């Protein structure tokens, strides 16, 4: 197989990275792979600890796609064993363990979403349950003997928890060893991870050297901040953009990316050249349109991206309604009037269209609420059985379905 020149490969590989251990060895391996016509083995481990992935998860996946395009062999290692242990990276407390059934369910949806970034048909898929789930307890003891507690406590998150007298369970010390041993089993040339994974990746180098293998190259990617502009993108923090979300949902959320993060989002989530990005981000609104179009096109295609842009313009510039409306129905806890109807302020707050009923009243009095397209300024308005479209301001709306 013919590979691009090493200089070209290095330019692609080094775009957007944080750590590269070590660069000289990587260049040598790329030269050797060109000489021998042998693709390098590039590993990325995924613990299917949740059913969905967001754009933050795609950052290392896009780097894997770069390696695919350069002609190398990408190995996606499903952590069917390690997910039941729980990666302590970046954690200030012990991560709860998952059952095998939960891991398998998460893997199925996770895999489908990974396919939105990678060429799934041309990757090597493995599970570390292949070796760990058949090992004995004494095998675990033997693996534990390969590393010292002092080395483990060099890790930043362990140090912090130890100093703050936060519990560190013994099994959390084993996690880096398990991840490192995966590299031995797979004879990896390169391992990719988030910047919080560097310690685990370096353990893999150590264990490979102990096993008379050439130590892997460690390559880490930045962690992507979410829409709040400060914390790492996370579904639990409600600051994420999901890979499985619709084109209109993705487009709308990307238009909320903080201005100071635009260049980073372009770098990590698109192939837009830096020379194009630098002048573009000087006009944040146009930059957001370009960013949203590029990312939505990647997941849904150009036609869907154009439709999402048209919907965004209609909703935000002309006060129209989005194509997809969330539905809300009162439950048994929803307060009703004496004759069984739902008061407009109560419903607006319960449907999440305003923070509270008092805020809802102010919006109604300020002519900021429409019901079925008609402005309603009556704070005492109430609605019985039926379906209603309630719009608050230009961007918030829901379809109410009220039953007896």
SVG drawing of the C-alpha trace seen along z (x, -y; Angstrom):
<svg xmlns="http://www.w3.org/2000/svg" viewBox="-66 -45 79 63">
<polyline fill="none" stroke="black" stroke-width="0.4" points="0.0,0.0 1.2,-3.5 1.1,-6.1 1.5,-9.9 4.8,-11.4 5.6,-11.5 5.6,-15.3 2.0,-15.3 0.9,-12.7 2.4,-14.6 0.6,-17.8 -2.7,-15.9 -2.0,-14.0 -0.8,-17.0 -3.8,-19.3 -5.6,-20.1 -3.7,-17.7 -2.6,-18.4 0.1,-15.7 2.3,-13.6 4.6,-11.1 6.9,-10.8 7.1,-12.8 10.4,-11.4 9.3,-7.8 6.1,-8.5 8.0,-9.9 10.2,-6.8 7.2,-4.5 5.5,-6.4 8.7,-6.1 8.9,-2.3 5.2,-1.8 5.8,-3.5 8.9,-1.3 7.1,1.9 3.7,1.0 2.3,1.8 -0.4,-0.3 0.1,-1.3 -2.3,0.0 -4.2,-2.9 -6.2,-2.1 -9.1,-4.0 -10.9,-2.6 -14.5,-3.3 -16.3,-2.4 -20.0,-2.3 -21.0,-3.9 -23.9,-5.9 -26.2,-5.2 -25.6,-8.5 -22.6,-10.4 -22.2,-14.2 -19.9,-16.4 -17.3,-16.3 -17.0,-12.5 -16.4,-13.0 -13.1,-14.9 -10.9,-11.8 -13.2,-10.0 -12.4,-12.6 -8.7,-12.1 -9.2,-8.3 -10.9,-9.2 -7.8,-11.1 -5.7,-8.0 -8.2,-6.0 -7.9,-8.4 -4.1,-8.2 -4.4,-4.4 -3.7,-3.1 -5.6,-0.5 -8.0,-1.9 -8.9,0.4 -12.1,-0.5 -11.8,1.3 -15.1,1.7 -14.5,1.7 -17.0,4.3 -14.9,5.2 -13.5,1.8 -16.9,0.1 -17.9,2.3 -15.0,1.0 -15.3,-2.7 -12.7,-5.1 -11.6,-7.4 -10.2,-10.0 -11.3,-13.5 -13.5,-12.2 -13.7,-13.6 -15.6,-10.5 -15.9,-6.9 -17.8,-6.2 -20.8,-3.8 -20.3,-0.4 -22.5,0.9 -23.9,4.3 -22.9,6.4 -26.5,5.9 -26.2,2.1 -22.9,2.1 -24.2,4.2 -27.2,2.0 -25.2,-1.1 -22.7,0.4 -25.4,1.0 -26.6,-2.7 -23.1,-4.0 -21.8,-2.0 -24.5,-3.3 -23.6,-6.9 -19.8,-6.2 -20.6,-5.3 -21.6,-8.9 -17.9,-9.8 -15.9,-6.6 -16.0,-4.2 -17.3,-1.4 -16.9,1.2 -13.2,0.6 -12.2,0.7 -11.1,3.5 -13.6,3.9 -12.5,5.8 -13.8,6.1 -11.5,6.2 -13.9,8.8 -12.2,11.2 -9.2,11.4 -10.3,9.9 -13.6,11.8 -11.8,15.2 -8.9,14.4 -8.7,15.5 -8.3,13.4 -4.6,14.4 -4.2,13.0 -5.5,9.7 -2.9,9.9 -0.1,10.5 -1.2,7.5 -1.3,5.3 2.2,6.3 3.5,4.5 2.9,1.0 3.5,-0.7 1.1,-2.8 3.6,-5.7 3.3,-5.7 -0.5,-5.7 -0.5,-8.6 1.4,-10.7 -1.8,-10.9 -3.4,-14.4 -7.0,-13.3 -5.7,-10.7 -3.4,-13.2 -6.3,-15.7 -8.7,-13.2 -6.0,-11.9 -5.1,-15.4 -8.8,-16.2 -9.3,-12.9 -11.8,-11.8 -12.2,-8.0 -10.2,-6.2 -11.3,-2.6 -8.6,0.0 -10.3,1.1 -9.8,-2.5 -6.0,-1.9 -6.6,1.1 -8.3,-0.8 -5.2,-2.3 -3.6,1.1 -6.5,2.7 -6.5,0.0 -2.7,0.3 -2.9,4.1 -5.4,3.7 -2.5,2.1 -0.3,5.2 -3.1,7.5 -3.6,5.5 0.1,4.7 -0.8,1.1 1.5,-1.4 -0.5,-4.4 -3.3,-5.1 -5.6,-8.1 -7.5,-9.5 -8.7,-12.8 -6.2,-15.0 -7.4,-13.6 -6.4,-10.1 -2.6,-10.8 -1.7,-8.9 -3.6,-5.8 -2.0,-5.9 1.5,-6.2 0.7,-3.1 0.2,-1.3 3.7,-2.3 5.2,-0.9 3.3,2.4 4.3,2.8 8.0,2.2 7.7,4.8 6.2,7.2 9.1,6.7 6.9,4.7 7.8,1.4 6.0,-1.2 3.0,-2.9 2.9,-6.5 0.5,-8.4 -1.7,-11.1 -4.3,-13.1 -7.0,-15.5 -8.5,-18.5 -11.6,-18.3 -14.4,-20.3 -16.3,-22.8 -20.0,-22.8 -22.5,-25.5 -22.1,-27.1 -18.6,-28.0 -16.8,-26.7 -17.4,-23.1 -16.6,-20.0 -19.5,-19.1 -21.8,-16.7 -25.3,-15.6 -25.8,-15.7 -24.8,-19.4 -27.3,-20.2 -24.6,-21.9 -24.2,-19.3 -25.1,-18.8 -26.0,-15.2 -24.8,-13.3 -28.2,-11.7 -30.1,-15.0 -32.0,-16.3 -30.5,-18.7 -32.6,-21.6 -31.7,-20.8 -28.0,-20.7 -28.2,-23.9 -30.0,-25.8 -27.6,-24.7 -24.5,-25.5 -25.8,-29.1 -25.4,-29.4 -21.7,-28.5 -19.9,-31.2 -17.9,-33.5 -14.7,-32.7 -15.0,-29.0 -15.8,-29.4 -12.2,-28.9 -11.8,-25.8 -15.1,-24.3 -13.9,-24.9 -10.5,-23.3 -11.9,-20.2 -15.2,-19.6 -14.6,-20.6 -12.0,-20.4 -12.1,-24.1 -8.5,-25.4 -7.1,-27.7 -6.4,-30.4 -10.2,-30.5 -11.2,-30.4 -9.1,-33.3 -10.8,-36.0 -14.2,-34.3 -14.4,-34.4 -14.0,-38.2 -17.7,-38.2 -19.2,-35.8 -22.7,-35.6 -21.5,-34.6 -18.9,-32.2 -21.7,-30.5 -23.8,-30.1 -20.7,-28.6 -19.9,-26.3 -23.5,-25.0 -23.7,-24.4 -20.4,-22.4 -21.3,-20.3 -24.9,-19.6 -23.9,-18.8 -21.4,-16.2 -24.1,-14.4 -27.3,-14.9 -26.3,-16.0 -26.4,-19.4 -30.1,-19.4 -30.9,-18.9 -28.4,-21.6 -30.0,-24.1 -33.5,-23.2 -32.2,-23.7 -30.8,-27.2 -34.2,-28.1 -36.0,-27.0 -33.7,-28.9 -34.2,-32.1 -38.0,-31.7 -38.1,-31.2 -35.5,-33.7 -35.8,-36.4 -39.4,-36.3 -41.0,-35.0 -42.2,-31.7 -42.6,-28.3 -40.0,-25.5 -40.9,-22.4 -40.5,-20.2 -42.5,-21.2 -42.1,-19.5 -45.3,-18.2 -46.6,-18.8 -49.5,-17.4 -50.5,-18.1 -49.9,-15.3 -51.6,-14.6 -49.4,-17.1 -50.4,-20.0 -52.7,-22.5 -56.0,-23.0 -58.8,-25.5 -62.1,-24.6 -63.7,-23.5 -60.7,-21.3 -58.9,-23.6 -55.2,-24.6 -54.4,-28.2 -52.1,-29.7 -49.4,-30.9 -49.4,-27.5 -49.1,-25.6 -46.3,-27.9 -44.2,-27.2 -45.0,-23.5 -44.1,-23.1 -40.7,-24.7 -41.5,-27.8 -40.8,-30.1 -38.9,-29.6 -42.0,-30.2 -45.6,-31.2 -44.8,-34.7 -42.4,-35.0 -45.2,-33.6 -47.6,-36.3 -45.1,-39.0 -44.6,-37.6 -48.4,-37.4 -48.9,-41.0 -46.1,-42.1 -47.8,-40.6 -45.0,-38.0 -47.3,-34.9 -49.3,-33.6 -51.9,-30.8 -52.6,-29.3 -50.9,-32.3 -53.0,-34.9 -51.4,-37.2 -53.0,-36.5 -52.6,-39.2 -55.1,-37.7 -53.3,-36.2 -56.5,-34.5 -56.9,-32.6 -57.4,-28.9 -57.7,-25.9 -59.7,-22.7 -59.6,-19.6 -57.9,-20.1 -54.7,-20.8 -53.0,-24.2 -49.8,-25.7 -48.3,-28.0 -45.5,-30.3 -43.4,-32.4 -41.2,-35.0 -39.6,-34.1 -37.8,-30.9 -39.9,-28.9 -43.0,-27.0 -44.8,-23.8 -47.8,-21.8 -50.1,-21.4 -52.3,-18.3 -54.9,-18.6 -57.1,-15.6 -59.8,-15.2"/>
</svg>
